[in-house]
Amino acid sequence: MLRAFEDAEPAVAEDAFVSEMAYLVGDVDVGARSSVWPFACLRGHGTGVAVGRETNVQEFAMLHGATLGDAVTVGHGAVVDYADVGDHALVGMQSAVLGGATVEDHCIVAANAVVRKDQTVPSGHLAYGTPAETRPLTDEQLAQIDRTHETYVELAARFRGAGLDTRAVD
């Protein structure tokens, strides 16, 4: 569902997929070939939500005041709240990236990890644990980021082609 709030309304690229069961409200921008899956909530008021190109926001994720780069995967149930995630990053299932935090390019936030307020995860690192600690990614982990995002670009095109996006709902 796309909803205007005050003077802002969601903007979704023509070739993006937003599930008819997702909720986007206010100042939200979804980039080309990106996807927002069922039960995700993107709430843009005060500070908007920006979703880059070829980025996917999976089921039950919540974004508020967040900026996501290109080719990002936000896993099921993850929270990105007033934080920035760079390009080619993966935010794992049930993890949280909290106020003022920055996840730089080519990073993975492990499932269930908590990236603390104002923490920076340096480029090419894995953030794991609660609170998150970091270590360099392996070559295999770096490759996983691109495999995951490419899978979702293809899947979103199929779902959009089947008429399962918000634009198919009257």
Secondary structure as a PSIPRED ss2 file (coil, helix, strand):
# PSIPRED VFORMAT (PSIPRED V4.0)

   1 M C   1.000  0.000  0.000
   2 L E   0.000  0.000  1.000
   3 R E   0.000  0.000  1.000
   4 A C   1.000  0.000  0.000
   5 F E   0.000  0.000  1.000
   6 E C   1.000  0.000  0.000
   7 D C   1.000  0.000  0.000
   8 A E   0.000  0.000  1.000
   9 E C   1.000  0.000  0.000
  10 P C   1.000  0.000  0.000
  11 A E   0.000  0.000  1.000
  12 V E   0.000  0.000  1.000
  13 A C   1.000  0.000  0.000
  14 E C   1.000  0.000  0.000
  15 D C   1.000  0.000  0.000
  16 A C   1.000  0.000  0.000
  17 F E   0.000  0.000  1.000
  18 V E   0.000  0.000  1.000
  19 S E   0.000  0.000  1.000
  20 E C   1.000  0.000  0.000
  21 M C   1.000  0.000  0.000
  22 A C   1.000  0.000  0.000
  23 Y E   0.000  0.000  1.000
  24 L E   0.000  0.000  1.000
  25 V E   0.000  0.000  1.000
  26 G E   0.000  0.000  1.000
  27 D E   0.000  0.000  1.000
  28 V E   0.000  0.000  1.000
  29 D E   0.000  0.000  1.000
  30 V E   0.000  0.000  1.000
  31 G C   1.000  0.000  0.000
  32 A C   1.000  0.000  0.000
  33 R C   1.000  0.000  0.000
  34 S C   1.000  0.000  0.000
  35 S E   0.000  0.000  1.000
  36 V E   0.000  0.000  1.000
  37 W C   1.000  0.000  0.000
  38 P C   1.000  0.000  0.000
  39 F C   1.000  0.000  0.000
  40 A C   1.000  0.000  0.000
  41 C E   0.000  0.000  1.000
  42 L E   0.000  0.000  1.000
  43 R E   0.000  0.000  1.000
  44 G E   0.000  0.000  1.000
  45 H E   0.000  0.000  1.000
  46 G E   0.000  0.000  1.000
  47 T E   0.000  0.000  1.000
  48 G E   0.000  0.000  1.000
  49 V E   0.000  0.000  1.000
  50 A E   0.000  0.000  1.000
  51 V E   0.000  0.000  1.000
  52 G C   1.000  0.000  0.000
  53 R C   1.000  0.000  0.000
  54 E C   1.000  0.000  0.000
  55 T C   1.000  0.000  0.000
  56 N E   0.000  0.000  1.000
  57 V E   0.000  0.000  1.000
  58 Q C   1.000  0.000  0.000
  59 E C   1.000  0.000  0.000
  60 F C   1.000  0.000  0.000
  61 A C   1.000  0.000  0.000
  62 M E   0.000  0.000  1.000
  63 L E   0.000  0.000  1.000
  64 H E   0.000  0.000  1.000
  65 G C   1.000  0.000  0.000
  66 A C   1.000  0.000  0.000
  67 T E   0.000  0.000  1.000
  68 L E   0.000  0.000  1.000
  69 G C   1.000  0.000  0.000
  70 D C   1.000  0.000  0.000
  71 A C   1.000  0.000  0.000
  72 V C   1.000  0.000  0.000
  73 T E   0.000  0.000  1.000
  74 V E   0.000  0.000  1.000
  75 G C   1.000  0.000  0.000
  76 H C   1.000  0.000  0.000
  77 G C   1.000  0.000  0.000
  78 A C   1.000  0.000  0.000
  79 V E   0.000  0.000  1.000
  80 V E   0.000  0.000  1.000
  81 D E   0.000  0.000  1.000
  82 Y C   1.000  0.000  0.000
  83 A C   1.000  0.000  0.000
  84 D E   0.000  0.000  1.000
  85 V E   0.000  0.000  1.000
  86 G C   1.000  0.000  0.000
  87 D C   1.000  0.000  0.000
  88 H C   1.000  0.000  0.000
  89 A C   1.000  0.000  0.000
  90 L E   0.000  0.000  1.000
  91 V E   0.000  0.000  1.000
  92 G C   1.000  0.000  0.000
  93 M C   1.000  0.000  0.000
  94 Q C   1.000  0.000  0.000
  95 S C   1.000  0.000  0.000
  96 A E   0.000  0.000  1.000
  97 V E   0.000  0.000  1.000
  98 L C   1.000  0.000  0.000
  99 G C   1.000  0.000  0.000
 100 G C   1.000  0.000  0.000
 101 A C   1.000  0.000  0.000
 102 T E   0.000  0.000  1.000
 103 V E   0.000  0.000  1.000
 104 E C   1.000  0.000  0.000
 105 D C   1.000  0.000  0.000
 106 H C   1.000  0.000  0.000
 107 C C   1.000  0.000  0.000
 108 I E   0.000  0.000  1.000
 109 V E   0.000  0.000  1.000
 110 A C   1.000  0.000  0.000
 111 A C   1.000  0.000  0.000
 112 N C   1.000  0.000  0.000
 113 A C   1.000  0.000  0.000
 114 V E   0.000  0.000  1.000
 115 V E   0.000  0.000  1.000
 116 R C   1.000  0.000  0.000
 117 K C   1.000  0.000  0.000
 118 D C   1.000  0.000  0.000
 119 Q C   1.000  0.000  0.000
 120 T E   0.000  0.000  1.000
 121 V E   0.000  0.000  1.000
 122 P C   1.000  0.000  0.000
 123 S C   1.000  0.000  0.000
 124 G C   1.000  0.000  0.000
 125 H E   0.000  0.000  1.000
 126 L E   0.000  0.000  1.000
 127 A E   0.000  0.000  1.000
 128 Y E   0.000  0.000  1.000
 129 G C   1.000  0.000  0.000
 130 T C   1.000  0.000  0.000
 131 P C   1.000  0.000  0.000
 132 A C   1.000  0.000  0.000
 133 E E   0.000  0.000  1.000
 134 T E   0.000  0.000  1.000
 135 R E   0.000  0.000  1.000
 136 P E   0.000  0.000  1.000
 137 L C   1.000  0.000  0.000
 138 T C   1.000  0.000  0.000
 139 D H   0.000  1.000  0.000
 140 E H   0.000  1.000  0.000
 141 Q H   0.000  1.000  0.000
 142 L H   0.000  1.000  0.000
 143 A H   0.000  1.000  0.000
 144 Q H   0.000  1.000  0.000
 145 I H   0.000  1.000  0.000
 146 D H   0.000  1.000  0.000
 147 R H   0.000  1.000  0.000
 148 T H   0.000  1.000  0.000
 149 H H   0.000  1.000  0.000
 150 E H   0.000  1.000  0.000
 151 T H   0.000  1.000  0.000
 152 Y H   0.000  1.000  0.000
 153 V H   0.000  1.000  0.000
 154 E H   0.000  1.000  0.000
 155 L H   0.000  1.000  0.000
 156 A H   0.000  1.000  0.000
 157 A H   0.000  1.000  0.000
 158 R H   0.000  1.000  0.000
 159 F H   0.000  1.000  0.000
 160 R H   0.000  1.000  0.000
 161 G H   0.000  1.000  0.000
 162 A C   1.000  0.000  0.000
 163 G C   1.000  0.000  0.000
 164 L C   1.000  0.000  0.000
 165 D E   0.000  0.000  1.000
 166 T H   0.000  1.000  0.000
 167 R H   0.000  1.000  0.000
 168 A H   0.000  1.000  0.000
 169 V C   1.000  0.000  0.000
 170 D C   1.000  0.000  0.000
